[in-house]
Amino acid sequence: MEDKQQFTVKDLRRQERANRSMFWTMIRGAVFRRRSRAVMAVVASLVGAATLFTLAMVCLVVPQQMTEEMRTYGANLVVTSNKTGRTSQGIDHSLVQHTTEMVTATGFREIHATYRYETVRINSASYQMAGIDSASVKAMNKFWDVTGAWPQKTNHIMLGSDIASKLSVKVGQSITVGYSTSGSSILDTNGTRMQVVGIVSTGGNEDSMVYATQDTLNQLTGLSRGADVIEYSSAATGANLTKLVNNINDMTSMNVTAQAVSKISTANASVITMLTTLFWIISLVIIALTLVGVSTTMTSIVAQRRNEIGLRKALGASRTSIAREFYVESALYGIVGGVLGVVVGIIVSWILINAVFARNAAPNVWLMCGCVVASACIAVIASVVPVRKASQINPAVVLREE
């Protein structure tokens, strides 16, 4: 009895192997006998996968590119001194570092610049002078149009275009800058002679400011103190930026107030949202076109194999076995097309990203696998209607036609 049972199990295993071998033999035969149709299905999947991969790669790079570009158009986060307690003399260097650590702790990169403001007099008129670090302000405000140079040395200043026009001053000339202590009406009439090394034009409030190094402002006022404002150009946007602002404001012991610059942050979020929406719309169109292409090809294949399907059903083949064969065939077309499409997509996206955005983007392995899987799924879904028609073929009608 045991020998008979053992023999039966071996036979079943042997039969299963034979069935699997026959199944794949039929798949190979179906593919190679209709190579032209198979190529059409693969090409449809290839085009879809290549387009999806390219769009996805661009959408991974462009938001990052746009965020970095927007960062050069000014700050999206401003931290100001409350003029009380610890920051009565401005935001000192240690507090600037602490605030910056809070910004970078969110995992987003940032550029920052500090500003100290004092009121000075030039030709008996009052103007606002900002003590800055030229390198950091230049890095954050690349849109500033500067004629000449940024102030780097003591007693070198940069004028806003409105002031320069009002005073009829050009780059290279010198002017006298005076300063009076707070609460005093007595002005240092002698002032300090300073050289205009640059003129800045932005079309904004910067055109009515005077810019100098911190050392210049310290010597002019006779007082060394911290900054009044820290401007951050952070890669954080939307909810992340709001959370960052709240975290800084919750630290009451810091005596500073953080505020998001809605004009920059909203514009950045809006651009990224539009690009993402555009990606999904185009992706849906590509998926629809791929579905139509594969479905049309599979319908043609089913029509060509109508007699074969009828004969197999007459010999006892079930609807499930026939449907499984077609689904596997479609999935193979999708996988082959997806792999080839990803290869094409890597080349196209690399050329596009380098040529248009001047960036290097390494292929994303997860994205590559996702595109292949999506291509196979789309091919299988596209085969549902043709396979349903194939499984409903009446063998009696087919054999009668024969």
C-alpha positions in Angstrom: 0.0 0.0 0.0 2.8 2.4 0.9 4.6 1.6 -2.3 1.4 2.3 -4.3 0.9 5.6 -2.5 4.6 6.6 -3.0 4.3 5.7 -6.7 1.2 7.8 -7.0 2.9 10.9 -5.4 5.8 10.5 -7.7 3.5 10.3 -10.7 1.6 13.4 -9.5 4.9 15.3 -9.2 6.0 14.1 -12.6 2.7 15.1 -14.1 2.9 18.6 -12.5 6.4 19.1 -14.0 5.1 17.9 -17.4 2.2 20.3 -17.2 4.5 23.2 -16.3 6.8 22.3 -19.2 3.9 22.0 -21.6 2.5 25.4 -20.3 5.8 27.2 -21.0 6.2 25.4 -24.3 2.8 26.7 -25.4 3.7 30.2 -24.3 6.9 30.1 -26.3 5.1 28.7 -29.3 2.4 31.4 -29.1 5.0 34.2 -28.9 7.3 33.0 -31.6 4.5 32.0 -34.0 3.1 35.5 -33.8 6.3 37.5 -33.5 5.0 40.6 -35.2 2.1 40.9 -32.7 4.4 40.2 -29.8 6.7 42.9 -30.9 3.8 45.4 -31.1 2.7 44.5 -27.6 6.3 44.9 -26.3 6.7 48.2 -28.1 3.5 49.6 -26.6 4.7 48.6 -23.1 8.2 50.0 -23.9 6.9 53.4 -24.9 4.7 53.6 -21.8 7.4 52.5 -19.4 10.0 54.8 -21.0 7.7 57.8 -20.8 6.6 57.1 -17.2 10.2 56.6 -16.1 11.4 59.8 -17.7 8.5 61.8 -16.3 9.1 60.3 -12.8 12.8 61.1 -13.0 12.1 64.7 -14.0 9.5 65.1 -11.3 12.1 63.8 -8.7 14.6 66.4 -9.9 12.5 69.4 -10.9 10.9 70.1 -7.5 14.4 70.0 -5.9 15.8 72.2 -8.7 12.9 74.6 -8.3 13.3 74.7 -4.5 17.0 75.5 -4.9 16.2 78.2 -7.5 13.5 79.8 -5.3 16.0 79.9 -2.5 18.1 82.3 -4.5 15.2 84.7 -4.7 15.3 85.7 -1.0 14.3 84.4 2.4 11.3 82.3 3.1 11.8 82.5 6.9 12.6 85.6 8.9 13.7 85.6 12.6 13.6 89.0 14.4 14.8 90.1 17.8 12.2 91.0 20.4 14.5 93.6 21.9 13.9 92.2 25.3 15.9 90.1 27.8 18.6 88.1 26.3 18.3 89.8 22.9 18.1 93.4 24.1 21.4 94.0 22.3 20.3 92.1 19.3 20.6 88.4 18.4 24.1 87.4 19.4 26.3 84.9 17.6 25.5 82.0 19.9 21.7 82.6 19.5 22.2 82.7 15.7 23.9 79.4 15.8 21.2 77.9 18.0 18.4 79.1 15.7 20.2 77.8 12.7 20.6 74.4 14.4 16.8 74.3 14.9 16.3 75.0 11.2 18.8 72.4 10.0 17.4 69.8 12.5 14.3 69.5 10.3 16.6 67.8 7.7 16.3 70.6 5.2 19.3 72.6 3.9 19.4 76.3 4.5 21.2 79.5 3.6 21.1 82.4 6.1 22.2 85.9 6.5 22.2 88.3 9.5 21.4 92.1 9.4 22.0 94.8 11.9 20.2 98.1 11.3 21.2 101.6 12.3 20.0 105.0 11.3 22.7 107.2 9.7 22.8 110.6 8.1 24.1 111.6 4.7 23.9 115.2 3.6 21.5 115.9 6.6 19.1 113.2 5.4 18.4 110.0 7.4 18.9 106.6 5.9 18.9 103.0 7.1 22.3 101.3 7.2 22.5 97.5 7.3 25.5 95.8 8.7 26.0 92.5 6.7 28.3 89.7 5.8 28.5 90.3 2.1 29.2 86.6 1.2 26.1 85.2 3.0 23.8 88.0 1.7 25.1 87.5 -1.8 24.6 83.8 -1.7 21.0 84.1 -0.6 20.0 87.0 -2.9 21.5 86.2 -6.3 18.8 88.2 -8.0 20.3 91.5 -6.6 21.7 93.5 -9.5 24.9 95.0 -8.2 27.0 97.4 -10.1 30.6 97.5 -8.8 31.4 95.3 -5.8 30.0 94.2 -2.5 31.5 95.9 0.6 34.3 93.9 2.0 36.6 96.3 3.8 36.2 98.9 6.5 34.6 102.2 5.4 33.5 100.6 2.1 29.7 100.9 1.5 27.1 99.8 -1.1 24.2 102.2 -1.8 20.7 101.3 -3.0 20.0 102.7 -6.5 17.4 105.2 -5.1 19.9 106.7 -2.7 22.6 106.8 -5.3 20.3 108.5 -7.7 19.2 111.0 -5.1 22.7 111.9 -4.1 24.1 111.7 -7.6 26.8 109.4 -6.5 28.6 106.9 -8.7 30.8 103.9 -7.9 34.2 104.9 -6.7 33.2 108.2 -5.2 33.3 109.0 -1.5 30.6 110.4 0.8 30.5 111.4 4.5 28.3 109.3 6.7 27.4 110.5 10.2 25.8 108.8 13.2 24.1 110.1 16.4 23.6 108.0 19.5 20.0 106.9 20.3 18.0 109.6 22.1 20.5 112.3 21.2 19.9 115.2 18.8 23.5 115.9 18.5 24.9 114.6 15.2 28.5 114.0 14.5 28.8 116.7 11.8 32.2 115.6 10.8 31.1 112.0 10.2 33.2 109.4 8.5 34.4 109.4 5.0 33.4 106.2 3.2 33.9 105.0 -0.4 31.0 103.8 -2.5 32.2 100.5 -4.0 28.8 99.3 -5.3 25.2 100.2 -6.2 22.4 97.7 -5.8 19.1 97.6 -7.6 16.3 95.1 -6.8 13.1 97.1 -7.4 12.3 96.7 -3.7 13.1 98.2 -0.3 16.8 97.3 -0.8 17.1 100.3 -3.2 16.6 102.7 -0.2 19.3 101.1 2.0 22.9 101.6 2.7 25.0 98.4 3.2 28.3 98.0 5.0 30.3 95.4 6.8 29.7 94.7 10.5 33.2 96.2 11.3 32.3 99.4 9.5 29.0 99.7 11.4 30.8 99.0 14.7 33.4 101.7 14.1 30.8 104.2 13.0 28.5 103.7 16.0 31.1 102.8 18.5 29.0 99.9 19.6 29.3 96.2 18.9 26.0 94.3 19.2 24.1 91.4 17.7 21.9 91.3 14.6 18.3 92.6 14.5 17.2 90.1 11.8 18.2 86.6 10.6 16.9 85.7 7.2 16.8 82.0 6.2 16.3 80.6 2.8 15.3 77.1 3.8 14.4 74.1 1.6 11.4 73.5 3.9 8.1 74.3 2.4 4.4 74.1 3.3 3.6 72.2 6.5 7.3 71.6 7.3 8.0 75.4 7.1 5.0 76.1 9.4 6.1 73.5 11.9 9.6 75.1 11.9 8.2 78.5 12.6 6.1 77.2 15.4 9.0 75.4 17.0 11.1 78.6 17.0 8.3 80.7 18.4 7.5 78.1 21.1 11.1 78.7 22.5 10.1 81.8 24.5 13.5 81.9 26.3 15.1 82.8 23.0 13.2 86.1 22.8 12.9 86.0 19.0 10.0 85.9 16.6 9.9 83.7 13.5 7.7 84.3 10.6 7.4 82.6 7.2 7.6 84.8 4.1 4.4 83.7 2.5 5.3 85.2 -0.9 8.3 82.9 -1.4 7.0 79.8 0.4 3.6 79.9 -1.3 5.1 80.4 -4.8 7.5 77.5 -4.2 4.7 75.2 -3.0 2.4 76.3 -5.8 5.0 75.5 -8.5 5.8 72.1 -7.1 2.1 71.3 -6.8 1.5 72.3 -10.4 4.4 70.2 -11.6 3.2 67.2 -9.6 -0.3 67.6 -10.9 0.9 67.8 -14.4 3.0 64.6 -13.9 -0.1 62.7 -12.8 -2.2 63.9 -15.6 0.4 63.0 -18.2 1.0 59.7 -16.5 -2.7 58.8 -16.7 -2.8 59.7 -20.4 0.3 57.5 -21.0 -1.3 54.6 -19.0 -4.5 54.9 -21.0 -2.6 54.9 -24.3 -0.5 51.9 -23.2 -3.7 50.1 -22.2 -5.3 50.7 -25.6 -2.1 49.6 -27.4 -1.7 46.4 -25.5 -5.4 45.6 -25.5 -5.6 46.1 -29.3 -2.7 43.8 -29.8 -4.1 41.1 -27.5 -7.5 41.3 -29.2 -5.7 40.6 -32.5 -3.8 37.7 -31.0 -7.0 36.2 -29.6 -8.7 36.5 -33.0 -5.9 34.7 -34.7 -5.9 31.9 -32.1 -9.7 31.5 -32.1 -9.6 28.1 -33.7 -6.9 26.9 -31.4 -8.8 28.0 -28.4 -12.0 26.3 -29.6 -10.1 23.1 -30.2 -8.5 23.2 -26.7 -11.8 23.8 -25.1 -13.3 20.9 -27.0 -10.5 18.7 -25.7 -11.4 19.7 -22.1 -9.3 22.8 -21.4 -10.9 25.0 -18.8 -11.6 28.7 -19.1 -9.2 29.3 -16.2 -6.3 27.5 -17.9 -6.9 29.4 -21.2 -7.1 32.8 -19.3 -4.0 32.0 -17.3 -2.0 31.4 -20.5 -3.1 34.7 -22.0 -2.4 36.6 -18.8 1.1 35.2 -18.5 1.8 36.0 -22.1 0.6 39.6 -21.6 2.7 39.9 -18.4 5.8 38.7 -20.3 5.2 41.4 -22.9 4.8 43.9 -20.2 8.0 42.8 -18.4 10.1 42.7 -21.5 8.7 46.1 -22.6 9.1 47.5 -19.1 12.8 46.5 -18.9 13.6 47.9 -22.3 11.5 51.0 -21.5 13.4 51.6 -18.3 16.7 51.4 -20.2 15.4 53.9 -22.8 14.0 56.0 -20.0 17.4 56.2 -18.2 19.1 57.4 -21.4 16.4 59.9 -22.2 16.0 61.3 -18.7 19.8 61.6 -18.3 20.0 63.6 -21.5 17.0 65.7 -20.6 18.0 66.5 -17.1 21.5 67.4 -18.1 20.6 69.5 -21.1 17.6 71.4 -19.6 18.3 71.5 -15.9 22.1 71.1 -15.9 21.9 68.4 -13.2 23.1 64.9 -12.7 20.5 62.4 -11.6 21.4 58.9 -10.6 18.8 56.3 -11.7 16.5 55.3 -8.9 16.5 51.5 -8.4 13.1 51.5 -6.7 11.7 53.6 -9.6 13.1 51.2 -12.1 11.5 48.2 -10.4 8.3 50.1 -10.0 8.1 50.9 -13.7 8.7 47.3 -14.7 6.0 46.1 -12.3 3.6 48.8 -13.5 4.2 47.8 -17.1 3.4 44.2 -16.4 0.3 45.1 -14.4 -0.9 47.5 -17.2 -0.4 44.7 -19.8 -2.4 42.2 -17.7 -5.2 44.7 -17.1 -5.3 45.5 -20.9 -5.8 41.8 -21.6 -8.9 41.4 -19.4 -11.4 42.1 -22.2 -9.6 40.1 -24.9 -9.1 37.1 -22.5 -12.8 37.2 -21.4 -13.8 37.0 -25.1 -11.3 34.1 -25.6 -12.8 32.2 -22.6 -16.3 32.6 -24.0 -15.6 31.1 -27.4 -18.0 28.2 -28.2 -16.0 25.2 -29.4 -18.9 23.8 -31.2 -19.3 26.9 -33.4 -15.5 27.0 -34.1 -15.4 23.3 -35.0 -18.5 23.6 -37.2 -16.7 26.5 -39.1 -13.7 24.2 -39.6 
